[in-house]
Amino acid sequence: MANRVEKTAFDPTALISPLGFEDFFREHWERKPLHLSRGDAHYYDNVLTNADLESIISSADLRYPAVQLAKNGSYLPPEAYTRNIKHGTESFIGVPDLQQVQSEYRSGATVVLPALQRTWTPLRRLCAALEDQFSHPVHANAYLTPGDSPGFTPHYDTHEVFVLQIAGTKRWRVFRPPQLLPHRSQPFAPIGFTLPPPLLTLDLRPGDLLYLPRGFVHAAHTSNGHSAHVTIGITVYTWVELIGELAGAAKDIAALRASLPPGFASREELKQTLRQNLDQCLELLRGNVDAARLIDGFLQKVTSARARPQDAFNSQATVVGLQTRLKTPDTGNYRLSTERGRVVMEFAGKKFVLPDDIRATIDEMCRKPAFRPIDLSSPLSNEGRLTLSRYLYGEGFLKLAED
C-alpha cells in the first residue's frame, strides 16, 4: 500500500516536548511513566489523523497482516474478516472484507495496523529520526477502538512504549511491573498474575502522550466515543545482546571448542568440574577476546540491521552484459575488508559477506574509473564475471558508466 499523503515532517523533539531528550533519559527512560497533557487536538496532525486511518483501512491495497482485529484480549483469525479474491488462476490473499471488519468493530473489536511505518511516510520519517536518537529499532502500530470497549486485557510490553493519542479519549490504568525491565524473551504471562492497585489512572485525549517503560502493566478503556492512537515501540538492545557476541567470539578459541566431559549430564561428581572449567573459560575469554573489535562488530551489526529508506521504483534499467561499461562508487563511499577468510563489503548502510576468491576481481573493479566485465583480468570465467557484475549492479554497488 503506497502512501500518497504529503505532510510536513514531525519534529521528533516535539514527541516529548516540553521535555528535552536529556531530561527524559535522566528522569524517565527505563525508570517511570510520563504523561503529557497538551490540550491540542491537532498536535499529531502531521503524523496521522483519524481521517488518515479511515482512508488506510478502506484502501483496496490493504492486506493481512497489515490489518488485524483483536477482541477480548486475543487476535481474531484472519479468516473471520478477510477473503481471497480470485483473478484468473491466481488469488489475492488476505483482502479485508470491509463489511465484516466494520461489523466486528461495532461489536467491540479493535482494528490494529501493525508496522504502519512501512507504508505511511510521516510515521516512517518519525521512526527513522527516533532510531537516530535512540540507536534502537523503532516501529509504529495504530489502533482504532470503538466506544465503551476495553481494547486489550492487562499486560506489559517487552519494548519501550510511547502512546500518541490521535482521536477520542481513552482511560489508562498503569500498574507496577511484576518484573523489572523484562527482556524481549520474557513476555507477559497472565497465568497466576493478580492485578495490584493501579499506580496511575489517567485519561488520554487527542494530542496527549503517555510513555511506559517496558514491564509496566497497563490496561485501557474507551469513553462513549471511539479512540485512535499510535504506539511507537522501541525494541531495545540490552547488555544481554552485547554479551551474546562473546558466544561468537568463543568459537575462535580452540580450548572452548572442546567437548564437555563424557557423562556430564548424568554424573553428579562432574558438576564441580563443570563449575571449575566454566571459570577457566571466562578467563580465556577475558584474555583472548578483543573487546574493542567485539564492540565494533556489534555496532556494525546494529547499523546494518536498520531499515533503509525505501527507494522509488525506476523503470530505466539495463540488463548488464559482458560489454556493459560499469563503475564502482567513489573512494570513501565503501569499505572492503577480510573477516575470517571472507570478503566483507560495506556501502550505503549495507553489509555483504562474499567468497574470498572474488576479492581480486572486486579490487580490480575498484581500481578502474570504469570497466567492462569482459575486460577484467580476474581468474573468473566470463560467466563468473558476468554473474558477479550483475549481482553487484542489482545491489547498487555498481552503476552504469557514461560513455
C-alpha positions as YAML, in Angstrom:
chain: A
units: angstrom
residues:
- id: 1
  name: MET
  ca: [0.00, 0.00, 0.00]
- id: 2
  name: ALA
  ca: [1.58, 3.28, -1.08]
- id: 3
  name: ASN
  ca: [1.29, 6.45, 0.96]
- id: 4
  name: ARG
  ca: [0.04, 9.33, -1.16]
- id: 5
  name: VAL
  ca: [-0.23, 11.90, 1.63]
- id: 6
  name: GLU
  ca: [2.33, 14.70, 1.88]
- id: 7
  name: LYS
  ca: [2.74, 16.16, 5.36]
- id: 8
  name: THR
  ca: [5.31, 18.39, 6.99]
- id: 9
  name: ALA
  ca: [7.78, 16.24, 8.91]
- id: 10
  name: PHE
  ca: [7.00, 15.95, 12.64]
- id: 11
  name: ASP
  ca: [9.99, 17.10, 14.70]
- id: 12
  name: PRO
  ca: [10.96, 14.14, 16.93]
- id: 13
  name: THR
  ca: [11.79, 16.53, 19.79]
- id: 14
  name: ALA
  ca: [8.10, 17.51, 19.77]
- id: 15
  name: LEU
  ca: [7.24, 13.95, 20.82]
- id: 16
  name: ILE
  ca: [8.31, 14.61, 24.42]
- id: 17
  name: SER
  ca: [8.09, 18.41, 24.43]
- id: 18
  name: PRO
  ca: [8.34, 20.39, 26.68]
- id: 19
  name: LEU
  ca: [10.94, 17.91, 27.99]
- id: 20
  name: GLY
  ca: [14.24, 17.60, 26.18]
- id: 21
  name: PHE
  ca: [15.79, 14.21, 25.48]
- id: 22
  name: GLU
  ca: [18.50, 14.75, 28.11]
- id: 23
  name: ASP
  ca: [15.90, 15.27, 30.85]
- id: 24
  name: PHE
  ca: [13.79, 12.42, 29.50]
- id: 25
  name: PHE
  ca: [16.70, 9.95, 29.55]
- id: 26
  name: ARG
  ca: [17.71, 11.01, 33.06]
- id: 27
  name: GLU
  ca: [14.27, 11.00, 34.66]
- id: 28
  name: HIS
  ca: [12.04, 8.58, 32.75]
- id: 29
  name: TRP
  ca: [13.83, 6.24, 30.31]
- id: 30
  name: GLU
  ca: [13.52, 2.69, 31.72]
- id: 31
  name: ARG
  ca: [12.51, 4.24, 35.07]
- id: 32
  name: LYS
  ca: [9.00, 5.65, 35.30]
- id: 33
  name: PRO
  ca: [5.99, 6.57, 33.14]
- id: 34
  name: LEU
  ca: [5.50, 10.02, 31.64]
- id: 35
  name: HIS
  ca: [2.12, 11.62, 30.89]
- id: 36
  name: LEU
  ca: [1.99, 14.84, 28.89]
- id: 37
  name: SER
  ca: [-1.40, 16.56, 28.56]
- id: 38
  name: ARG
  ca: [-1.25, 19.16, 25.80]
- id: 39
  name: GLY
  ca: [-4.81, 20.34, 25.19]
- id: 40
  name: ASP
  ca: [-4.16, 20.42, 21.43]
- id: 41
  name: ALA
  ca: [-6.33, 18.02, 19.44]
- id: 42
  name: HIS
  ca: [-4.31, 18.68, 16.26]
- id: 43
  name: TYR
  ca: [-0.86, 18.14, 17.80]
- id: 44
  name: TYR
  ca: [-0.20, 14.96, 15.78]
- id: 45
  name: ASP
  ca: [-1.88, 16.02, 12.53]
- id: 46
  name: ASN
  ca: [1.47, 15.88, 10.70]
- id: 47
  name: VAL
  ca: [1.92, 12.29, 11.86]
- id: 48
  name: LEU
  ca: [-1.53, 10.75, 11.44]
- id: 49
  name: THR
  ca: [-5.19, 11.75, 11.72]
- id: 50
  name: ASN
  ca: [-8.37, 9.80, 12.30]
- id: 51
  name: ALA
  ca: [-9.35, 10.50, 8.67]
- id: 52
  name: ASP
  ca: [-5.99, 9.06, 7.57]
- id: 53
  name: LEU
  ca: [-6.73, 5.86, 9.47]
- id: 54
  name: GLU
  ca: [-10.18, 5.51, 7.92]
- id: 55
  name: SER
  ca: [-8.66, 6.02, 4.47]
- id: 56
  name: ILE
  ca: [-5.93, 3.42, 5.08]
- id: 57
  name: ILE
  ca: [-8.41, 0.83, 6.34]
- id: 58
  name: SER
  ca: [-10.70, 1.49, 3.37]
- id: 59
  name: SER
  ca: [-7.86, 1.19, 0.86]
- id: 60
  name: ALA
  ca: [-8.12, -1.56, -1.73]
- id: 61
  name: ASP
  ca: [-4.36, -2.10, -1.34]
- id: 62
  name: LEU
  ca: [-4.55, -3.28, 2.29]
- id: 63
  name: ARG
  ca: [-3.79, -6.95, 3.02]
- id: 64
  name: TYR
  ca: [-3.49, -9.12, 6.11]
- id: 65
  name: PRO
  ca: [-1.31, -8.98, 8.24]
- id: 66
  name: ALA
  ca: [-1.09, -5.19, 7.68]
- id: 67
  name: VAL
  ca: [-4.59, -5.07, 9.19]
- id: 68
  name: GLN
  ca: [-5.67, -7.22, 12.13]
- id: 69
  name: LEU
  ca: [-8.61, -7.42, 14.55]
- id: 70
  name: ALA
  ca: [-8.37, -8.05, 18.29]
- id: 71
  name: LYS
  ca: [-11.18, -8.73, 20.74]
- id: 72
  name: ASN
  ca: [-11.32, -9.93, 24.37]
- id: 73
  name: GLY
  ca: [-7.55, -9.94, 24.72]
- id: 74
  name: SER
  ca: [-6.70, -12.00, 21.64]
- id: 75
  name: TYR
  ca: [-6.44, -11.61, 17.88]
- id: 76
  name: LEU
  ca: [-9.21, -12.94, 15.65]
- id: 77
  name: PRO
  ca: [-8.21, -15.43, 12.94]
- id: 78
  name: PRO
  ca: [-7.81, -13.63, 9.60]
- id: 79
  name: GLU
  ca: [-10.44, -15.89, 8.05]
- id: 80
  name: ALA
  ca: [-13.03, -14.07, 10.20]
- id: 81
  name: TYR
  ca: [-12.60, -10.76, 8.34]
- id: 82
  name: THR
  ca: [-10.56, -11.35, 5.16]
- id: 83
  name: ARG
  ca: [-11.18, -13.20, 1.91]
- id: 84
  name: ASN
  ca: [-9.23, -14.38, -1.09]
- id: 85
  name: ILE
  ca: [-10.18, -12.83, -4.42]
- id: 86
  name: LYS
  ca: [-9.76, -15.00, -7.49]
- id: 87
  name: HIS
  ca: [-8.05, -13.46, -10.53]
- id: 88
  name: GLY
  ca: [-7.73, -15.99, -13.32]
- id: 89
  name: THR
  ca: [-5.72, -18.88, -11.93]
- id: 90
  name: GLU
  ca: [-4.21, -16.72, -9.15]
- id: 91
  name: SER
  ca: [-5.69, -15.22, -5.98]
- id: 92
  name: PHE
  ca: [-5.22, -12.03, -4.00]
- id: 93
  name: ILE
  ca: [-4.74, -13.40, -0.47]
- id: 94
  name: GLY
  ca: [-5.92, -11.78, 2.77]
- id: 95
  name: VAL
  ca: [-8.05, -8.98, 1.34]
- id: 96
  name: PRO
  ca: [-10.06, -7.33, 4.14]
- id: 97
  name: ASP
  ca: [-13.82, -7.71, 3.92]
- id: 98
  name: LEU
  ca: [-14.69, -4.17, 4.95]
- id: 99
  name: GLN
  ca: [-18.27, -5.07, 5.79]
- id: 100
  name: GLN
  ca: [-17.06, -7.79, 8.14]
- id: 101
  name: VAL
  ca: [-14.33, -5.55, 9.59]
- id: 102
  name: GLN
  ca: [-16.96, -2.89, 10.29]
- id: 103
  name: SER
  ca: [-19.27, -5.46, 11.86]
- id: 104
  name: GLU
  ca: [-16.55, -6.83, 14.16]
- id: 105
  name: TYR
  ca: [-15.52, -3.29, 15.06]
- id: 106
  name: ARG
  ca: [-19.06, -2.37, 16.04]
- id: 107
  name: SER
  ca: [-19.21, -5.44, 18.28]
- id: 108
  name: GLY
  ca: [-16.10, -4.40, 20.21]
- id: 109
  name: ALA
  ca: [-13.09, -5.43, 18.12]
- id: 110
  name: THR
  ca: [-10.04, -3.18, 17.90]
- id: 111
  name: VAL
  ca: [-8.63, -2.57, 14.41]
- id: 112
  name: VAL
  ca: [-4.84, -2.86, 14.50]
- id: 113
  name: LEU
  ca: [-2.46, -1.65, 11.80]
- id: 114
  name: PRO
  ca: [0.91, -3.15, 12.77]
- id: 115
  name: ALA
  ca: [4.22, -1.76, 11.49]
- id: 116
  name: LEU
  ca: [2.41, 1.13, 9.84]
- id: 117
  name: GLN
  ca: [5.73, 2.95, 9.38]
- id: 118
  name: ARG
  ca: [6.38, 0.60, 6.46]
- id: 119
  name: THR
  ca: [3.74, 2.29, 4.32]
- id: 120
  name: TRP
  ca: [2.94, 5.63, 5.96]
- id: 121
  name: THR
  ca: [5.67, 8.14, 5.19]
- id: 122
  name: PRO
  ca: [5.18, 10.52, 8.18]
- id: 123
  name: LEU
  ca: [5.50, 7.61, 10.59]
- id: 124
  name: ARG
  ca: [8.47, 6.21, 8.69]
- id: 125
  name: ARG
  ca: [10.25, 9.56, 8.98]
- id: 126
  name: LEU
  ca: [9.46, 9.83, 12.69]
- id: 127
  name: CYS
  ca: [10.63, 6.28, 13.40]
- id: 128
  name: ALA
  ca: [13.85, 6.84, 11.44]
- id: 129
  name: ALA
  ca: [14.55, 10.06, 13.36]
- id: 130
  name: LEU
  ca: [13.92, 8.29, 16.67]
- id: 131
  name: GLU
  ca: [16.28, 5.48, 15.65]
- id: 132
  name: ASP
  ca: [18.95, 8.12, 15.09]
- id: 133
  name: GLN
  ca: [18.26, 9.44, 18.59]
- id: 134
  name: PHE
  ca: [17.97, 6.12, 20.44]
- id: 135
  name: SER
  ca: [20.11, 3.68, 18.35]
- id: 136
  name: HIS
  ca: [17.41, 1.06, 18.98]
- id: 137
  name: PRO
  ca: [14.88, -0.35, 16.44]
- id: 138
  name: VAL
  ca: [11.63, 1.62, 16.28]
- id: 139
  name: HIS
  ca: [8.23, 0.59, 14.94]
- id: 140
  name: ALA
  ca: [4.75, 2.10, 14.92]
- id: 141
  name: ASN
  ca: [1.35, 0.42, 15.32]
- id: 142
  name: ALA
  ca: [-2.02, 2.16, 15.03]
- id: 143
  name: TYR
  ca: [-5.14, 1.18, 16.97]
- id: 144
  name: LEU
  ca: [-8.80, 2.06, 16.46]
- id: 145
  name: THR
  ca: [-11.12, 1.00, 19.29]
- id: 146
  name: PRO
  ca: [-14.92, 1.58, 19.36]
- id: 147
  name: GLY
  ca: [-16.61, 3.44, 22.20]
- id: 148
  name: ASP
  ca: [-17.11, 1.75, 25.57]
- id: 149
  name: SER
  ca: [-14.65, -1.03, 24.80]
- id: 150
  name: PRO
  ca: [-11.69, -2.33, 26.85]
- id: 151
  name: GLY
  ca: [-9.34, -2.98, 23.95]
- id: 152
  name: PHE
  ca: [-6.65, -5.36, 25.23]
- id: 153
  name: THR
  ca: [-6.59, -7.13, 28.59]
- id: 154
  name: PRO
  ca: [-3.98, -6.04, 31.20]
- id: 155
  name: HIS
  ca: [-0.44, -6.87, 30.07]
- id: 156
  name: TYR
  ca: [3.06, -5.46, 29.82]
- id: 157
  name: ASP
  ca: [5.21, -4.98, 26.73]
- id: 158
  name: THR
  ca: [8.83, -6.01, 26.35]
- id: 159
  name: HIS
  ca: [9.62, -2.83, 24.43]
- id: 160
  name: GLU
  ca: [9.51, 0.83, 25.43]
- id: 161
  name: VAL
  ca: [6.14, 2.39, 24.56]
- id: 162
  name: PHE
  ca: [5.11, 5.88, 23.50]
- id: 163
  name: VAL
  ca: [1.34, 6.28, 23.11]
- id: 164
  name: LEU
  ca: [0.22, 9.15, 20.85]
- id: 165
  name: GLN
  ca: [-3.49, 9.84, 21.27]
- id: 166
  name: ILE
  ca: [-4.87, 10.78, 17.84]
- id: 167
  name: ALA
  ca: [-8.63, 10.96, 18.41]
- id: 168
  name: GLY
  ca: [-11.16, 10.28, 21.15]
- id: 169
  name: THR
  ca: [-10.49, 9.67, 24.83]
- id: 170
  name: LYS
  ca: [-9.14, 6.55, 26.46]
- id: 171
  name: ARG
  ca: [-8.74, 5.88, 30.17]
- id: 172
  name: TRP
  ca: [-5.50, 4.13, 31.07]
- id: 173
  name: ARG
  ca: [-4.63, 2.28, 34.23]
- id: 174
  name: VAL
  ca: [-0.94, 1.65, 34.83]
- id: 175
  name: PHE
  ca: [0.40, -0.87, 37.38]
- id: 176
  name: ARG
  ca: [3.84, -1.53, 38.82]
- id: 177
  name: PRO
  ca: [5.91, -4.02, 36.83]
- id: 178
  name: PRO
  ca: [5.89, -7.60, 38.12]
- id: 179
  name: GLN
  ca: [9.36, -7.90, 36.57]
- id: 180
  name: LEU
  ca: [11.78, -5.01, 36.21]
- id: 181
  name: LEU
  ca: [12.86, -4.35, 32.60]
- id: 182
  name: PRO
  ca: [11.80, -7.70, 31.09]
- id: 183
  name: HIS
  ca: [13.89, -8.93, 28.18]
- id: 184
  name: ARG
  ca: [12.17, -9.44, 24.83]
- id: 185
  name: SER
  ca: [12.35, -13.19, 25.53]
- id: 186
  name: GLN
  ca: [10.32, -12.70, 28.75]
- id: 187
  name: PRO
  ca: [6.77, -11.81, 27.60]
- id: 188
  name: PHE
  ca: [3.89, -11.18, 29.96]
- id: 189
  name: ALA
  ca: [2.39, -14.36, 31.46]
- id: 190
  name: PRO
  ca: [-1.19, -13.75, 32.66]
- id: 191
  name: ILE
  ca: [-1.49, -17.11, 34.42]
- id: 192
  name: GLY
  ca: [-1.13, -16.58, 38.16]
- id: 193
  name: PHE
  ca: [-0.86, -12.80, 37.83]
- id: 194
  name: THR
  ca: [-3.02, -10.80, 40.26]
- id: 195
  name: LEU
  ca: [-3.71, -7.20, 39.34]
- id: 196
  name: PRO
  ca: [-2.48, -4.85, 42.10]
- id: 197
  name: PRO
  ca: [-3.95, -1.38, 42.81]
- id: 198
  name: PRO
  ca: [-3.15, 0.98, 39.92]
- id: 199
  name: LEU
  ca: [-0.10, 3.15, 40.11]
- id: 200
  name: LEU
  ca: [-1.68, 5.68, 37.72]
- id: 201
  name: THR
  ca: [-5.15, 6.30, 36.33]
- id: 202
  name: LEU
  ca: [-5.37, 8.89, 33.59]
- id: 203
  name: ASP
  ca: [-7.36, 9.97, 30.55]
- id: 204
  name: LEU
  ca: [-5.51, 10.35, 27.25]
- id: 205
  name: ARG
  ca: [-7.05, 12.98, 24.99]
- id: 206
  name: PRO
  ca: [-6.11, 14.00, 21.43]
- id: 207
  name: GLY
  ca: [-2.58, 15.45, 21.41]
- id: 208
  name: ASP
  ca: [-1.56, 13.76, 24.68]
- id: 209
  name: LEU
  ca: [1.38, 11.42, 25.18]
- id: 210
  name: LEU
  ca: [1.99, 8.50, 27.52]
- id: 211
  name: TYR
  ca: [5.40, 6.87, 27.87]
- id: 212
  name: LEU
  ca: [5.60, 3.46, 29.55]
- id: 213
  name: PRO
  ca: [8.89, 1.69, 30.26]
- id: 214
  name: ARG
  ca: [8.75, -1.99, 29.40]
- id: 215
  name: GLY
  ca: [7.35, -4.14, 32.16]
- id: 216
  name: PHE
  ca: [4.71, -1.69, 33.41]
- id: 217
  name: VAL
  ca: [1.36, -3.49, 33.22]
- id: 218
  name: HIS
  ca: [-1.38, -1.42, 31.61]
- id: 219
  name: ALA
  ca: [-5.00, -1.61, 30.51]
- id: 220
  name: ALA
  ca: [-7.18, 0.91, 28.71]
- id: 221
  name: HIS
  ca: [-10.88, 1.51, 28.11]
- id: 222
  name: THR
  ca: [-12.52, 3.93, 25.70]
- id: 223
  name: SER
  ca: [-15.12, 6.51, 26.68]
- id: 224
  name: ASN
  ca: [-18.51, 6.74, 24.96]
- id: 225
  name: GLY
  ca: [-16.77, 7.65, 21.70]
- id: 226
  name: HIS
  ca: [-14.14, 5.70, 19.78]
- id: 227
  name: SER
  ca: [-10.40, 6.09, 20.30]
- id: 228
  name: ALA
  ca: [-7.50, 6.22, 17.84]
- id: 229
  name: HIS
  ca: [-3.90, 6.10, 18.96]
- id: 230
  name: VAL
  ca: [-0.46, 5.25, 17.66]
- id: 231
  name: THR
  ca: [2.03, 3.25, 19.67]
- id: 232
  name: ILE
  ca: [5.69, 3.96, 18.96]
- id: 233
  name: GLY
  ca: [7.57, 0.89, 20.17]
- id: 234
  name: ILE
  ca: [11.31, 0.80, 20.80]
- id: 235
  name: THR
  ca: [12.70, -2.72, 20.99]
- id: 236
  name: VAL
  ca: [15.92, -2.12, 22.88]
- id: 237
  name: TYR
  ca: [19.26, -3.82, 22.51]
- id: 238
  name: THR
  ca: [20.33, -4.80, 26.02]
- id: 239
  name: TRP
  ca: [23.59, -5.89, 27.61]
- id: 240
  name: VAL
  ca: [22.30, -9.43, 27.03]
- id: 241
  name: GLU
  ca: [22.71, -8.92, 23.25]
- id: 242
  name: LEU
  ca: [26.19, -7.44, 23.61]
- id: 243
  name: ILE
  ca: [27.33, -10.21, 25.94]
- id: 244
  name: GLY
  ca: [25.83, -12.68, 23.46]
- id: 245
  name: GLU
  ca: [28.51, -11.59, 20.99]
- id: 246
  name: LEU
  ca: [31.00, -13.40, 23.25]
- id: 247
  name: ALA
  ca: [29.46, -16.71, 22.19]
- id: 248
  name: GLY
  ca: [30.51, -15.98, 18.61]
- id: 249
  name: ALA
  ca: [33.97, -14.88, 19.72]
- id: 250
  name: ALA
  ca: [34.34, -18.05, 21.84]
- id: 251
  name: LYS
  ca: [34.21, -20.18, 18.70]
- id: 252
  name: ASP
  ca: [37.61, -18.80, 17.68]
- id: 253
  name: ILE
  ca: [39.27, -20.24, 20.81]
- id: 254
  name: ALA
  ca: [40.26, -23.89, 20.31]
- id: 255
  name: ALA
  ca: [40.03, -24.80, 24.01]
- id: 256
  name: LEU
  ca: [36.41, -23.68, 24.10]
- id: 257
  name: ARG
  ca: [35.53, -25.90, 21.17]
- id: 258
  name: ALA
  ca: [36.43, -28.99, 23.19]
- id: 259
  name: SER
  ca: [33.53, -31.20, 24.25]
- id: 260
  name: LEU
  ca: [32.07, -31.22, 27.72]
- id: 261
  name: PRO
  ca: [33.26, -34.25, 29.75]
- id: 262
  name: PRO
  ca: [31.58, -37.54, 28.81]
- id: 263
  name: GLY
  ca: [28.69, -38.21, 31.14]
- id: 264
  name: PHE
  ca: [28.47, -34.57, 32.26]
- id: 265
  name: ALA
  ca: [24.65, -34.66, 32.37]
- id: 266
  name: SER
  ca: [24.35, -37.86, 34.40]
- id: 267
  name: ARG
  ca: [27.38, -38.00, 36.72]
- id: 268
  name: GLU
  ca: [26.93, -35.89, 39.84]
- id: 269
  name: GLU
  ca: [30.68, -35.63, 40.52]
- id: 270
  name: LEU
  ca: [31.21, -33.81, 37.20]
- id: 271
  name: LYS
  ca: [29.16, -30.76, 38.30]
- id: 272
  name: GLN
  ca: [32.15, -29.45, 40.24]
- id: 273
  name: THR
  ca: [34.35, -29.99, 37.16]
- id: 274
  name: LEU
  ca: [31.90, -28.00, 35.05]
- id: 275
  name: ARG
  ca: [31.93, -25.13, 37.55]
- id: 276
  name: GLN
  ca: [35.71, -25.03, 37.68]
- id: 277
  name: ASN
  ca: [36.10, -25.26, 33.92]
- id: 278
  name: LEU
  ca: [33.48, -22.58, 33.38]
- id: 279
  name: ASP
  ca: [35.59, -20.19, 35.46]
- id: 280
  name: GLN
  ca: [38.57, -21.08, 33.29]
- id: 281
  name: CYS
  ca: [36.50, -20.45, 30.15]
- id: 282
  name: LEU
  ca: [35.60, -16.97, 31.37]
- id: 283
  name: GLU
  ca: [39.27, -16.25, 31.99]
- id: 284
  name: LEU
  ca: [40.11, -17.48, 28.49]
- id: 285
  name: LEU
  ca: [37.52, -15.11, 27.05]
- id: 286
  name: ARG
  ca: [38.90, -12.18, 29.04]
- id: 287
  name: GLY
  ca: [42.41, -12.92, 27.84]
- id: 288
  name: ASN
  ca: [41.67, -13.72, 24.20]
- id: 289
  name: VAL
  ca: [38.75, -11.55, 23.11]
- id: 290
  name: ASP
  ca: [39.46, -8.12, 21.70]
- id: 291
  name: ALA
  ca: [36.73, -6.07, 23.38]
- id: 292
  name: ALA
  ca: [37.12, -3.13, 21.01]
- id: 293
  name: ARG
  ca: [36.77, -5.37, 17.97]
- id: 294
  name: LEU
  ca: [33.79, -7.17, 19.50]
- id: 295
  name: ILE
  ca: [32.02, -3.85, 20.18]
- id: 296
  name: ASP
  ca: [32.82, -2.56, 16.69]
- id: 297
  name: GLY
  ca: [31.37, -5.74, 15.19]
- id: 298
  name: PHE
  ca: [28.23, -5.42, 17.31]
- id: 299
  name: LEU
  ca: [27.75, -1.77, 16.34]
- id: 300
  name: GLN
  ca: [28.23, -2.70, 12.70]
- id: 301
  name: LYS
  ca: [25.55, -5.39, 13.05]
- id: 302
  name: VAL
  ca: [23.16, -2.91, 14.66]
- id: 303
  name: THR
  ca: [23.74, -0.35, 11.92]
- id: 304
  name: SER
  ca: [23.29, -2.84, 9.09]
- id: 305
  name: ALA
  ca: [20.03, -4.10, 10.65]
- id: 306
  name: ARG
  ca: [18.41, -0.68, 10.44]
- id: 307
  name: ALA
  ca: [15.66, -0.33, 7.89]
- id: 308
  name: ARG
  ca: [16.93, 1.52, 4.83]
- id: 309
  name: PRO
  ca: [14.87, 4.26, 3.18]
- id: 310
  name: GLN
  ca: [12.58, 2.79, 0.56]
- id: 311
  name: ASP
  ca: [13.81, 3.65, -2.92]
- id: 312
  name: ALA
  ca: [11.34, 4.68, -5.59]
- id: 313
  name: PHE
  ca: [10.96, 2.24, -8.43]
- id: 314
  name: ASN
  ca: [12.80, 3.39, -11.55]
- id: 315
  name: SER
  ca: [11.77, 1.89, -14.88]
- id: 316
  name: GLN
  ca: [15.04, 2.98, -16.53]
- id: 317
  name: ALA
  ca: [17.27, -0.10, -16.33]
- id: 318
  name: THR
  ca: [19.72, -2.07, -18.45]
- id: 319
  name: VAL
  ca: [20.49, -5.76, -18.20]
- id: 320
  name: VAL
  ca: [24.24, -5.98, -17.62]
- id: 321
  name: GLY
  ca: [26.19, -7.87, -20.27]
- id: 322
  name: LEU
  ca: [29.86, -8.60, -20.80]
- id: 323
  name: GLN
  ca: [30.23, -5.41, -22.86]
- id: 324
  name: THR
  ca: [28.38, -3.10, -20.41]
- id: 325
  name: ARG
  ca: [30.52, -0.27, -19.04]
- id: 326
  name: LEU
  ca: [30.25, -0.10, -15.25]
- id: 327
  name: LYS
  ca: [31.80, 1.80, -12.36]
- id: 328
  name: THR
  ca: [32.10, 1.45, -8.59]
- id: 329
  name: PRO
  ca: [31.20, 4.13, -6.02]
- id: 330
  name: ASP
  ca: [33.70, 6.91, -5.36]
- id: 331
  name: THR
  ca: [36.53, 6.07, -2.96]
- id: 332
  name: GLY
  ca: [35.41, 6.68, 0.60]
- id: 333
  name: ASN
  ca: [31.83, 5.65, -0.07]
- id: 334
  name: TYR
  ca: [32.50, 1.97, 0.51]
- id: 335
  name: ARG
  ca: [34.75, -0.27, 2.58]
- id: 336
  name: LEU
  ca: [36.30, -3.64, 1.77]
- id: 337
  name: SER
  ca: [37.81, -5.86, 4.43]
- id: 338
  name: THR
  ca: [38.51, -9.52, 5.16]
- id: 339
  name: GLU
  ca: [36.87, -11.33, 8.06]
- id: 340
  name: ARG
  ca: [37.51, -14.99, 8.79]
- id: 341
  name: GLY
  ca: [38.59, -15.69, 5.24]
- id: 342
  name: ARG
  ca: [35.62, -13.91, 3.66]
- id: 343
  name: VAL
  ca: [35.29, -10.58, 1.86]
- id: 344
  name: VAL
  ca: [33.20, -8.03, 3.74]
- id: 345
  name: MET
  ca: [31.72, -5.24, 1.60]
- id: 346
  name: GLU
  ca: [30.03, -2.25, 3.24]
- id: 347
  name: PHE
  ca: [28.35, 0.64, 1.47]
- id: 348
  name: ALA
  ca: [25.21, 2.79, 1.78]
- id: 349
  name: GLY
  ca: [24.34, 1.16, 5.11]
- id: 350
  name: LYS
  ca: [24.53, -2.32, 3.59]
- id: 351
  name: LYS
  ca: [26.89, -5.13, 4.50]
- id: 352
  name: PHE
  ca: [27.64, -8.21, 2.38]
- id: 353
  name: VAL
  ca: [29.88, -11.18, 3.13]
- id: 354
  name: LEU
  ca: [31.24, -12.71, -0.08]
- id: 355
  name: PRO
  ca: [33.62, -15.56, -1.01]
- id: 356
  name: ASP
  ca: [37.32, -14.66, -0.73]
- id: 357
  name: ASP
  ca: [38.12, -15.92, -4.24]
- id: 358
  name: ILE
  ca: [36.37, -12.89, -5.78]
- id: 359
  name: ARG
  ca: [38.41, -10.32, -3.83]
- id: 360
  name: ALA
  ca: [40.90, -9.82, -6.64]
- id: 361
  name: THR
  ca: [38.09, -9.17, -9.12]
- id: 362
  name: ILE
  ca: [36.41, -6.62, -6.86]
- id: 363
  name: ASP
  ca: [39.75, -4.90, -6.20]
- id: 364
  name: GLU
  ca: [40.29, -4.60, -9.96]
- id: 365
  name: MET
  ca: [36.82, -3.13, -10.42]
- id: 366
  name: CYS
  ca: [37.56, -0.53, -7.75]
- id: 367
  name: ARG
  ca: [40.93, 0.47, -9.27]
- id: 368
  name: LYS
  ca: [39.42, 1.37, -12.64]
- id: 369
  name: PRO
  ca: [37.41, 4.55, -13.34]
- id: 370
  name: ALA
  ca: [35.18, 2.31, -15.49]
- id: 371
  name: PHE
  ca: [35.33, -1.24, -16.81]
- id: 372
  name: ARG
  ca: [33.57, -3.87, -18.89]
- id: 373
  name: PRO
  ca: [33.19, -7.33, -17.32]
- id: 374
  name: ILE
  ca: [34.80, -8.97, -20.37]
- id: 375
  name: ASP
  ca: [37.97, -6.86, -19.93]
- id: 376
  name: LEU
  ca: [38.62, -7.83, -16.31]
- id: 377
  name: SER
  ca: [41.83, -9.82, -15.85]
- id: 378
  name: SER
  ca: [40.49, -11.85, -12.94]
- id: 379
  name: PRO
  ca: [40.72, -15.65, -12.78]
- id: 380
  name: LEU
  ca: [36.93, -15.84, -13.01]
- id: 381
  name: SER
  ca: [35.39, -17.14, -16.20]
- id: 382
  name: ASN
  ca: [33.28, -14.85, -18.37]
- id: 383
  name: GLU
  ca: [30.19, -16.39, -16.81]
- id: 384
  name: GLY
  ca: [31.60, -15.81, -13.31]
- id: 385
  name: ARG
  ca: [32.45, -12.16, -14.07]
- id: 386
  name: LEU
  ca: [29.01, -11.58, -15.51]
- id: 387
  name: THR
  ca: [27.28, -13.21, -12.52]
- id: 388
  name: LEU
  ca: [29.30, -11.11, -10.06]
- id: 389
  name: SER
  ca: [28.78, -7.90, -12.03]
- id: 390
  name: ARG
  ca: [25.03, -8.46, -12.27]
- id: 391
  name: TYR
  ca: [24.82, -9.18, -8.55]
- id: 392
  name: LEU
  ca: [26.76, -6.05, -7.56]
- id: 393
  name: TYR
  ca: [24.76, -3.99, -10.07]
- id: 394
  name: GLY
  ca: [21.49, -5.30, -8.67]
- id: 395
  name: GLU
  ca: [22.59, -4.41, -5.12]
- id: 396
  name: GLY
  ca: [23.50, -0.90, -6.22]
- id: 397
  name: PHE
  ca: [27.27, -1.17, -5.72]
- id: 398
  name: LEU
  ca: [27.92, -0.93, -9.46]
- id: 399
  name: LYS
  ca: [26.41, 1.77, -11.65]
- id: 400
  name: LEU
  ca: [26.30, 2.26, -15.40]
- id: 401
  name: ALA
  ca: [29.27, 4.33, -16.60]
- id: 402
  name: GLU
  ca: [28.53, 7.10, -19.06]
- id: 403
  name: ASP
  ca: [30.14, 6.72, -22.45]
...
